[in-house]
Amino acid sequence: MSPPASAHHPRLALPWRVGFVFVAVTAALIVITPAARSPFGVAADEYHRGAHALRALLTAVVLCGIAVLACRWLDRRPLAQLGIAGGGAVRMALVGAAMWLLPALLATVGCVALGWVRIDLLHSPAALLLLVATQVVLVFLLEALPEELVFRGYLFVNLAERLRRWGTILAQAALFAAWGVLVGSVDDPMRLAIFLGFGVGLGYLRALTGTIWAGVGLHVAFQTVAQLLSGTQAPAFSVTGFSVLTFLALGVVPFGVGLPILERLLRSRPAWLPGAAASAPSR
């Protein structure tokens, strides 16, 4: 069993540790984004699959490295407390993905049946399968793994030293949204609201399961489907009524239905941090 969070002896005070990691991952992504485009001669407003793949690889290595080094060197904390311990990582990732995918699929079918949305396939089934598999890998490396390890892993467990459950969830979501603004992923109020809501949902899932892996699975499922449907990176479908689809089928329904169902299934698991803060209030 991992020692309690209070047993570690960090080199820096909590605000400095949180601030250092937040600034480091922000600066890293700001540098990585143009650096990944440079070898391919890609302009900032162009999309290139090779640049995307290089950016994903660099982001995964650098951001995950920052979180791991900060945990071990700054915090002097076992890596297990980042929420990566246990042998059920794949199972929990599949649970997180299914929790979002199943209600999202049902809601999408409903939107299409009611005539609110129309979706046309742009590729053969074989080509679509290859595209989906490639996109899953890119999302895992570029977004799901590094973002969950940093925000729902390192920052979450540090914020939990001072804050209660919902305080921790909201604080990491606010940092996640601010990070999105600083790295250029958020450029309008609607996108900011999406980042905040997504951060809250993923933080709640982290508190609920005590691991980052369910959030990684949900993150992969959500981003892959959203990117394939939007056509901004890998056009797979032609979608009419995309705003309705995004709001209902990709947002309100899966998060409003999936999270409560998962909470009911996991009601027997009282700990909201892995091996840490076992005695902390849960509200």
C-alpha positions in Angstrom: 0.0 0.0 0.0 1.3 3.5 -0.8 2.0 5.8 2.1 -0.4 8.6 2.8 0.1 11.9 1.0 1.2 13.6 4.2 4.2 11.2 4.6 6.2 12.7 1.7 8.8 15.5 2.2 8.7 17.8 -0.8 11.5 20.1 -1.8 9.2 23.0 -2.4 6.0 24.4 -0.9 2.7 23.3 -2.6 2.0 26.5 -4.5 5.5 26.5 -6.0 5.2 22.9 -7.0 1.9 23.4 -8.7 3.0 26.6 -10.3 6.3 25.1 -11.6 4.6 22.2 -13.2 1.8 24.3 -14.7 4.3 26.8 -16.2 6.6 23.9 -17.4 3.9 22.0 -19.3 2.5 25.3 -20.8 5.9 26.4 -22.0 6.7 22.9 -23.3 3.6 22.7 -25.5 4.0 26.2 -26.8 7.5 25.2 -28.0 6.6 21.7 -29.2 3.7 22.9 -31.5 5.8 24.9 -34.0 8.8 22.6 -33.5 6.8 19.7 -34.8 5.7 21.6 -37.9 9.1 22.8 -38.8 10.6 19.6 -40.4 7.6 19.4 -42.7 7.5 23.1 -43.6 3.8 23.4 -42.5 2.3 26.8 -41.8 0.5 27.4 -38.5 -3.0 27.3 -40.2 -2.3 24.1 -42.1 -2.9 20.5 -41.1 -0.2 17.8 -41.8 -0.5 14.2 -40.6 3.3 13.8 -40.1 3.5 17.0 -38.0 0.5 15.8 -36.0 2.3 12.5 -35.3 5.6 14.2 -34.3 3.8 16.7 -32.1 1.9 13.8 -30.4 5.1 11.8 -29.7 7.0 14.9 -28.4 4.1 15.9 -26.2 3.7 12.5 -24.6 7.4 12.2 -23.8 7.9 15.8 -22.5 4.7 16.3 -20.6 4.7 12.9 -19.0 8.4 13.3 -18.2 7.7 16.6 -16.4 4.9 15.0 -14.3 7.0 12.0 -13.4 10.2 14.0 -12.6 8.2 16.5 -10.5 6.5 13.7 -8.6 9.8 11.9 -7.8 12.2 14.9 -7.4 10.0 17.9 -6.3 7.4 16.0 -4.3 9.5 12.9 -3.2 6.3 11.1 -3.7 5.7 7.5 -5.0 4.6 7.4 -8.6 1.7 5.2 -7.6 0.0 8.3 -6.1 -0.3 9.8 -9.5 -3.1 7.4 -10.1 -1.2 5.0 -12.4 -0.8 2.1 -10.0 -2.6 -1.3 -10.2 -2.9 -4.0 -12.8 -6.3 -2.9 -14.1 -5.2 0.0 -16.3 -6.6 -1.5 -19.5 -9.8 -2.5 -17.8 -10.4 0.9 -16.3 -9.6 2.6 -19.6 -12.2 0.4 -21.3 -14.7 1.2 -18.6 -14.1 5.0 -19.0 -14.4 4.7 -22.8 -17.6 2.6 -22.6 -19.1 5.0 -20.0 -19.0 7.8 -22.6 -19.3 5.8 -25.9 -22.5 3.9 -25.2 -24.8 6.8 -24.2 -23.1 9.0 -26.9 -24.0 6.4 -29.5 -27.6 6.1 -28.4 -27.9 9.9 -28.3 -26.4 10.1 -31.8 -28.9 7.6 -33.1 -31.7 9.5 -31.5 -30.5 12.8 -33.1 -30.3 11.3 -36.5 -33.7 9.5 -36.2 -35.4 12.8 -35.2 -33.8 14.6 -38.2 -31.7 17.0 -36.1 -28.5 15.6 -37.4 -27.3 14.0 -40.6 -24.1 11.9 -40.9 -22.6 10.7 -44.2 -19.6 8.4 -44.3 -16.8 9.7 -46.5 -14.7 6.5 -46.7 -15.0 2.7 -47.2 -15.4 0.7 -44.0 -11.8 -0.6 -44.3 -10.4 2.9 -44.7 -12.5 4.2 -41.8 -11.2 1.4 -39.6 -7.6 2.4 -40.3 -8.4 6.0 -39.8 -10.0 5.4 -36.5 -7.1 3.2 -35.3 -4.6 5.9 -36.3 -6.6 8.6 -34.6 -6.9 6.6 -31.4 -3.1 6.4 -31.1 -2.6 10.1 -31.9 -5.2 11.1 -29.3 -3.7 8.9 -26.7 -0.2 10.3 -27.2 -1.1 14.0 -27.8 -4.0 14.6 -25.4 -5.3 11.7 -23.3 -2.2 10.3 -21.6 -0.2 13.6 -21.0 -3.2 15.7 -20.0 -4.5 13.1 -17.6 -1.1 12.4 -16.0 -0.5 16.1 -15.5 -3.9 17.5 -14.5 -5.7 14.5 -13.0 -2.5 12.9 -11.9 0.2 15.3 -10.6 -1.9 18.5 -10.1 -4.9 16.6 -8.7 -2.9 14.8 -6.0 -1.1 18.0 -5.0 -4.3 20.1 -4.8 -5.9 17.3 -2.8 -3.4 18.0 0.0 -5.2 21.3 0.8 -8.6 21.0 -0.7 -11.6 18.8 -0.3 -13.0 16.6 -3.0 -15.0 19.1 -5.0 -12.5 21.9 -4.3 -9.8 19.7 -5.9 -12.0 18.8 -8.9 -12.9 22.4 -9.6 -9.3 23.7 -9.1 -7.7 21.3 -11.5 -10.5 22.0 -14.0 -9.8 25.7 -13.8 -6.1 25.1 -14.3 -7.0 22.8 -17.3 -9.1 25.5 -18.9 -6.5 28.2 -18.3 -3.9 25.9 -19.8 -6.1 25.5 -22.9 -6.3 29.3 -23.3 -2.5 29.7 -22.9 -1.5 27.0 -25.4 -4.1 28.2 -28.0 -6.6 25.4 -27.8 -9.3 27.8 -26.5 -10.3 30.8 -28.6 -13.9 31.5 -27.7 -16.2 31.4 -24.7 -18.0 28.2 -25.9 -14.7 26.4 -26.2 -13.7 27.6 -22.7 -17.0 26.2 -21.3 -16.3 22.9 -23.0 -12.8 22.8 -21.5 -14.1 23.6 -18.0 -16.9 21.1 -18.2 -14.6 18.4 -19.6 -12.1 19.1 -16.8 -14.8 18.8 -14.2 -16.1 15.5 -15.6 -12.6 14.0 -15.8 -11.7 15.3 -12.3 -14.9 13.7 -11.0 -14.0 10.4 -12.7 -10.5 10.6 -11.2 -12.0 11.1 -7.7 -14.5 8.3 -8.3 -12.1 5.7 -9.5 -8.9 6.7 -7.7 -7.0 6.3 -11.0 -6.3 8.3 -14.2 -7.0 5.3 -16.5 -10.7 5.7 -16.7 -10.2 9.3 -17.6 -7.6 8.3 -20.2 -10.2 5.9 -21.8 -13.0 8.5 -21.8 -10.6 11.2 -23.1 -9.5 8.9 -26.0 -13.1 8.1 -26.9 -14.4 11.7 -26.7 -11.5 13.3 -28.6 -11.4 10.6 -31.3 -15.1 10.7 -32.1 -15.2 14.5 -31.9 -12.2 14.9 -34.3 -13.5 12.3 -36.8 -16.9 14.0 -36.9 -15.6 17.6 -37.0 -13.3 16.9 -40.0 -10.7 19.3 -38.8 -7.9 16.8 -38.7 -9.1 13.5 -40.2 -12.3 13.9 -42.2 -14.3 10.7 -41.8 -17.8 12.0 -42.0 -19.9 14.8 -43.4 -22.1 16.1 -40.6 -25.1 18.4 -40.8 -26.2 19.8 -37.4 -22.8 19.4 -35.8 -23.5 21.9 -33.0 -26.6 20.0 -31.9 -24.6 16.7 -32.1 -21.8 18.2 -30.0 -24.0 19.6 -27.3 -26.4 16.7 -26.9 -24.8 13.5 -28.1 -21.1 14.2 -27.3 -21.7 16.3 -24.1 -24.9 16.5 -22.1 -26.1 12.9 -22.6 -23.0 10.9 -22.1 -21.7 12.9 -19.2 -25.1 13.3 -17.6 -25.9 9.6 -17.9 -22.5 7.8 -17.9 -21.0 9.3 -14.8 -24.0 8.7 -12.5 -24.2 5.0 -13.7 -20.5 4.5 -13.1 -20.7 6.1 -9.6 -23.5 3.6 -8.8 -21.4 0.7 -10.0 -18.4 1.9 -8.0 -20.2 2.8 -4.9 -18.3 0.2 -2.9 -15.0 2.1 -3.5 -14.8 4.9 -0.9 -11.2 6.2 -1.6 -11.0 9.1 -3.9 -7.2 9.2 -4.0 -4.9 6.1 -4.5 -3.3 5.4 -1.2 -3.6 9.0 -0.2 -5.9 11.3 1.8 -7.8 8.3 3.0 -9.1 10.3 6.0 -9.8 13.4 4.0 -13.5 14.6 3.8 -15.2 13.4 0.6 -17.4 16.4 0.2 
